[in-house]
Amino acid sequence: MRQRVLKYAGIEGIESDISCSFGVAESQADESWDELVARADEALYLAKQKGRNCVQSASLESQWSTAV
């Protein structure tokens, strides 16, 4: 997905530095939509902290450790 964004996001004749980061989370059976989105959002911010232009998957550990 990142490669397609970089390939098609440019404007002809204009040089630009475009990057994109993604946070990915897999839905769990007992997880609400809000919890899923929160984990994906957390993963997105981790991707940005790592230097941007990357994909970070969400960890279930972070969800369970904050619930304790």
C-alpha positions, 0 to 999 in steps of 0.5 A: 500500500505504501508503494502505491501511494508513493507511486501515484501521489506525485504531481507531474513536474513537481518533486515532492517527498511523500511518505506514509505510515500505517498502524495495523490491528487484527480484530479479536473475537471479544474486542469492541470496534473502539478497542480495535481502532485504539490499538491500530491508532497506537500502532500508527503512532509507533510507526511514526516514532520509528521514523515514518514511512513504515507499517507497524502492527498492533500488539495484544500485549499493550491492550491487556497490560493497560486493562490491569 
